[in-house]
Amino acid sequence: MAPAIELIGITKRFPGVIANDNINLTVEEGEVHAICGENGAGKSTLMKILYGMQPADEGVMKVFGEEVTFGSPNDAIDRGIGMVHQHLMLADQMSVIENVILGSEPTKGGGIIDFDAAKAHLAEVGSAYGLTVDPDDMIDTLEIGERQRVEIIKVLYRGAKVLILDEPTAVLVPQEVEELFNNLRELKADGATIIFIDHKLQEVLEISDSITVIRRGKTIATVKASDVTAGDLAELMVGEELPSPATGDSTVTTDVALEVNGLTVLDDDERAVVDDVSLKVHRGEILGIAGIEGNGQSELINAIVGTWSANSGNVRMAGKDITTASVRDRREAGLGYVPQDRHREGLLLDAPLWENAALGHQTGAPYSKGFWIDRASSRDHTGTIRSEFDVRSPNVDVSARALSGGNQQKLIIGREMTAHPDVLIAAHPTRGIDVGAQADVWNQIRAARAEGLATLLISADLDELIGLSDTIVVMYHGKLVATLDPSEIDPRTLGSYMTGAALSDASATDPGPSELSGDPS
């Protein structure tokens, strides 16, 4: 029987870099095959070629034994290949069924969409693969794990036999990861072939049958998951042992660097998405915020940074009220910010690296001189960031778009850290980056913490949150509902608080206000 997917000698060149260098990949039918590699290794490029998003310069692709050439994703879909992207591509204001059929709507007389036929087909697909959803649910009412299930069903609805999953667990809590993996096992049992891209090596080992490691654009090895450990994979990927986020001894001081008091933020429907939140972050402290996406973390961050106005309450830095201050004033006062979406909030993708390095800091040295941008100094400083933070690029004049996700993230981290902030808001600082880049980011945050930096850390990586934080507060439905000691919890316990399950259990013991204040002091 021919393999489901066979890539032979795939090569892809971009100006100044060979993204894929004679890569070979064989994925057997009915297996879960993981692809691992550091950022910039060529994984995304390879998957884009397989999914028809860009052509290879050299090499051969075979699908179920037949040589193919794809000019677009539609060609890949026609051959039974579907892709679930890391950033879910669903329209929030549409229903499940509307999202599933979008672009391939069945019609009846007069070109009217045949929703009955669509729902019947959806029910067949759901039943066949054990993925049931309510077709009339609105996407914006679903939890993140449910939305991901819709994305998978959307691909299966179109007849996919091979599924490419790009970082599928990035924003899931452990309980949702378990549910996803159960779904994948059912898909596999029903004959589906799954290509699984992930940086969480323990998860890779749990769900995969085979693993291919790519480094610097080349195939390093293909191994059976049962034959290797996470440490083995880390060494194959980056030549180093698996890093740990553990922070070591406490450096927390009594000096309050950031204080939030009674902060409330209303959305467009006058609903409190941040509901009377109070917290303090001290110099030398990392305060972690845990919560499933959509529970107010983004709005809290935006209110602190100044991109969203608070409806009540106040924000203070070093005792000074900055509640009504502009974003620029907050930044110049020493507020650093690593945004949760590097593409939408952190970078100008088509601008050169040296311009991106100046974003948010363009009003002061070394980026400006008086009213004017100092191009020479900006370029020199960006070169320093590139060297110290291992941003892999040919030079500082290439566009941010040309970098891998991990190198984009390291540029942002370097930009903020070299500005020597007093307070750092770090939202998902290692999302979508490999173990090597992850270790670099952790080291930078730990080193700054030891020097007195106050950090507010928001992360969906619960191991990271537990390992780095001095204290963790849990955000649920816009409120801070628990304060936890990281040394006394594990990811599963933390996940229970994030989903509200542990809160229901705890309510029977009636915890006092001090436990739920969100103020670790």
N, C-alpha and C positions, 0 to 999 in steps of 0.2 A: 504494500500500500504506500502510495506517495505521501510525503510530508504535506501537511496543510500549507505551510509557508516555507519556501526555500529562497534565501538571498545569497547570491554567489558573486563575490568580488565587487560589492557595491562601493563605489567611490563618488564622493561629492566634494567639489572645491568651491570655496568662496575667496574673494580677494584677500590674500595674505594668510589663508588658513585652509588646511584640508580637514573638513569636518568628518568625513567617512573615508577611511583609507583601506580599501580592499577588504571590506567587512564580509564575513560569512555568518549566516544564521540559519539554523534548521529548527523548525517548530513542528513537532509531530501532531497529528490530528488527535483531538480529545485530551490534550494536556494543558496544564497551566505552566507557561514558560515565562520566567521573569527576566528582565533585562536590567542590569545594574551597571553603574558607572558614575564617576564624579561628574560634576557640572562641566559642560564643555567637552565631554567624552564623545558626543555624537549620537546619543540615544534619540533625542527629539528629531534630529535631522533624518535619522534612519526611519523612524516611524512616519515622518511626513512623506518620505519617498514611498513607503509601503502603502500609505493611505492616499496617494495621488496628489498630495499638496505641492510637491515639487519633484522634478525629474532627477534621476541619477545621471552623473556624467559617464560612468562606466558601470558594467555589471549586469547581472541577469536576475529577474524576479520570476519565481514560479509559484502558482497558487494551485494546490491539489494536483501538482505534477504538470500543469500547463503553463508555458512561458507567457508572461503578460507584460504589457506596457500601459501605465495609467497616465492619463492627461489631466485628471481631476478626481476629487473624492467620489464623484458620481460613478466613475469607472470602477473604483475600488468597491463601492457599495454594490454595484451590479455583479461583482465577482464574490460577494458574500463577506466582505470585510467592513466592519464598523468600528468607530473610534469614540470612546467616551473621554472627553478632554478634562484636564485638571480643573479648569474654570468652567463650571457647568453652564451650558448654553441653553437655558430655558427662559421663556418669557413669563415673568412673575405674574402679570395681570391676565394670563390666559389659563384655561383649565388644563388638566392632565391630557385629556384626549386631543385638545387643540394643539398642544405642544408635540404630542406624539406624531400626529399626522401632518404637521406643518411641512409643506413642500412636497407632500405626496398624498394629497387629499383625494379620497375616493368620491366620485360624483355620481349623481343620477340625472334624470331629465332636467334640461335647462341649465346644466352646469352647477346645480345646487350640491353642496357637500352632503354626502350620505353618512351622517353621523351614526346611524344605526349599524351600517355595515362596518364602519370603523371600530365601533365599540365591540361588535361581535368578533372582529379579528383581534382586537386587543385582548379580549377575554380568552381567546384561543392561545395566544402567545403567552399570556400570564399563566394559564393553566399548564401549558406544556413545560414551562421552565420554573414553575413555582414562584412566580413574581406577580403577586396580585396587587392591584391598585384600584382606587375608585376613580373612574374616568372623569367624573364631574368635579373632583376636588380642584380648588384653585392652587396654583403653584406656590403663591406667597403664604399659604396657610400650612405648608408642609415643612417638617424638619429637614435638616440637610441630608440625613441618611435616606429619607423618603424621596427627596429630589433626585438623589443619585440613582435610586432604583428606577425612577422615571426615565432618566437618561439611558440606562441599560435597556429598558423595555423599548425605548424609542429606536435604538439600534436593532434590536431583535425584530421589531415590527417590520423593519425594512428587509428582513431576511438574512441578517448577518449570521454566518457560521463561525467567523473568526472575530473576536472582540479584542480591541486594543484599549487597555485601561491605563490612563496616564495619571500617576499619583492619586489613586482613588481613595486613599485613606487619609489624605492630608488634613481634612477638617473634621474627622470623625472621632468620637469618643470610643473607648474600648468596646462598649456594648454594641455600638453601631458597626464597628469593624467586624465583630463576631457575626453579626447579621449579614453583612456584605459577604464575608467569607463563606457562610452557609449558602448564600445565593450562588456564589461562584462554584461551589462544589456541586450544587444541583445542576447548574448549567453544564459543567463538565460531565456529569453523569448522563445528561441528555445528549452528549456528543459535541458540545461546543468546544472550540479551541480558544484559549485566552492567553493573550500577551500582556504581561503585568509589569508596569514600570513603577518602581518605588525606591525610596532611599532608606526606608525603615527595614533594616536587614532581618530583624526577628520576624517581621511580618512576611517578608519574602520567603524565609525558610519555612514558615508555617503553611503557606498556601501553595507554594510552587512545587512542581515535579522536577523541572530542570531550570537552570540559571545560566545565562550568558553574561559575561562581564566584558565591558568595553572600556578601554582606557586610551585617551588621546587619539580617538578615531579608529583604533584597531581592536580586533577581537582578541582578547587575552585568553579566555578559557570558557568552555561550556561544561558545567558540572551538574551532577544530580544533587538535589537539595538534601537528600538523606546522607550525603557523603561529606558535607562541609558544615562549619560553624559560622556564626556572624563574624567572628574574628578572622576566619579564613577569607570571607568575602571582602571584608574591609581591606585586608592586605592585598588581595587581588585588585581591588579598585584603586587604592591610593598608596599602597606600599607601607601602610601604617596599621597599628592596632586600632580596634574600635574605640573611639573617644567616649568620654563620660562627661555629662554636664555638671557633675558634683562641684559645689562651690568651696567646700572646706570650712575653715573657721569663720565665725561671724565677724563682720566689720561694721555692724550697725552702730551708729552714734545716737546721741540724744537730740542732735540738730535736725529740725524739720525743714526739708528742702522743698517739698510740695505738699500742699494741704487742700483738700476738697471738702467743702462744708455744705451739706443739704442740697446738693446739686440736682436739679430737675430739668429735663429736656423733653419738650413735647414735639411729636411729629406733626405732619400736615393735618392729621385728623384730630389734633388736640389730645392725643393719647400719650401718656408718660412712658417714653422709651428708656429714660433714665429717671429713676424715681427716688428722690431724697437720698442720694448717695454721699457718704462721707468717708474719707480715708486720709491717711498721712503716709508719706514716704520720707524716711530719714536719710541723711547723708550716709553713704556706705551700705545702703540697704537695697535689695531687690524685692519689690512687692509684686507678686504674681497675681494676675486676675484670670480666673478660670470661668469658662462659660461656653455653652454651645453657641455658635454663630446665630445672631438674631436676637440675643438677649440684652442688648444695650451696650455692649463693649465698644462698638464702633462709634456710637453717638457720644459715649463718655470720652473717648479719645479726642473726637472732634471738638468737644466743648473745652477740653483742657488745652488743646493746641490753638483753638480760636477759629476754626473753620465752620463751627456751628455755635450759634448763640444759646446760652443757657436761659431758661425761663425763670429760674430762681436759684438761690444758693450762690456760692462764690468759690473762686479758685485763687490760691495764694502761692507765690514762690518766695522762699526765704522771708516770709512774713508780709510781703507786699501783695496787695490785691491786684490781680491781673485779669479779673473777670471780664472787663470791657476793653482790655487792651487788644490791639491789632495783632495779627499773626507775626508780623515783622517785629513789633515791640517785644513779643514773647520770645521770639528767637534771639533777638539781640540781648535779652535779659538772661539768656543761658539755657533755653529750652531746646533740647535736641529731639529729633523725631525720625524714627524709622517707620514709614507707613506700611499698612498691611497689604496694599496692592502696589507693588513697585512700578508697574506699567502705568497705571492711571494716576497715581499720586506722587510717585517718587522720582520719575525720570521724564525727560523729553527724549523720546526714543530716537528721533531722527537728528538730534543735536549731538555734537562731538562730546567726548568724555569730559573735556576740560570745562565745557559749559555746564554739564550736568553736575560736576563737582562743586560748582559755585551756587547751585540752587539752594535758596534759603539762607545763604551766607554772602550773597553778592554785594552787600552794602558795606562790608568791612574787609580788612586785610585777611589773606593775601590776594583776594579777588578783585579788589577795587582800589583806586587811588583818587580820592576826592569823589567827584561825580562820575568818574569814568571807570569802566572795567579795565583792569590791568591784565591784558592778555598774556604777557610773558610770565608774570608771576603766577597767574592762574594755571598756565600750562606746567610750570615747574612744580607747583604744589600738587597738581593732579598726578604728575609723575611720581611724586613721593607717596601719594595714596596708592598708586598702582604697584609700587615696589613693596611698601610696608604691609599692604593688605592682600597681596598676591592676586591682583586683578589681571587676569591673563588676557592681554590684547596686544596687537602689533604696535600701537602707539596711542597717544592721547587724542588723536584727531579722528579716530574711527567713531562711528555713531554708537550710541548705547544699544541700539537695536541689534548690532552685530555681535554683542556679547551673549554668552549663555546666561540662563537665569541666575546661576550661582555667582557668576562674575558681576552681573548687574547688582546683586545684593551686596557683595563685598565692596563695590564702589560706594553704595549708599551708606553702609556701615562706616567705611573709611571717611566719607564726607562728614558724617556726624561726629565721629570720635575725634578727628583731628581738629574740630572746632572747640574741643574741651568744654562740653556743656556741664552745667551744674545738675540738671535733671534730664534724663533720657526717657522718652516714651518709645518703647520698642514693641511694635505690633507684629507678631509672627516673624521674628528676625531671621529664622532659618527655614521658613516654609519653602519647600521645593528645592533645597540644595543638598549636596551630597555630604557624606560623613567627614570628608576632609575640610570642605568649606565650613561645615557646621562647627567643627572643632575650632577653626580660626575665629569664628564669630563668638563662640563661648569664651575663648581665651581673652578676647578683647573686652567683653562685658565683665568678666571676672577681674581683669586687671584694673579696669576703670572703677569698679566697685571698691577694690582695695584702696584706691586713691581718693575715695569719698564720693563717687558719683551715686546719685539717687536714681534708681531705675524703676519705672513702672512697666512690667513685662506682661504682655498679652500673648498667649500662645495656645495653639490647638495640639501641640506636641506635649502630652502630659508628662512624659519622662523629662523633657526639657524644663517644663514648668516646675516640677517637683525638685529636680536637681539643682536648678539655678536660684530658686527663690528662697528668701529668708522667711517669708510669710506668704500664704496664699489666701485670697478672698474669692468667694464664689459669687458670680453674678447670675441671677435667674429672674426672668421677666422684669428686667430693669432695676432690680434691687440687689444690694449686697446681702446675702442670706446666710453666710457662714464665714468664719475665719479659722484657718487650719494651719497646723504645724506640718511642714513638708516632711519632717523626719518621722512622722507618725502615720503617714498615709501612703497608698500605692495608687497607680493609675486607675485601677478598677474602683477603688473607694472614691477617688476624686470624680470619676465619671458618674458615680451614683449621685453625688451632690449636684453635678452639672445638669443631670436629667430630672432632678427633683425627687428621685426615689429615696435618697438618704434623708431628705428634708421631711418627707412624710413619716419616716421612722422616727426621726429626731423630735417631731412635734409632740409625740407621746410623752417625752421627758421634759417638755416645756423649757428649752434653753433660755437663759437670761439674755437681756439686751446686750451685755458686754460681749457675749459670744458671737452675736450676729451684727455687730455694729459696723464691721468693715474697717475698723480702726485698729491696726495691729499694735499700736502703742498702749 
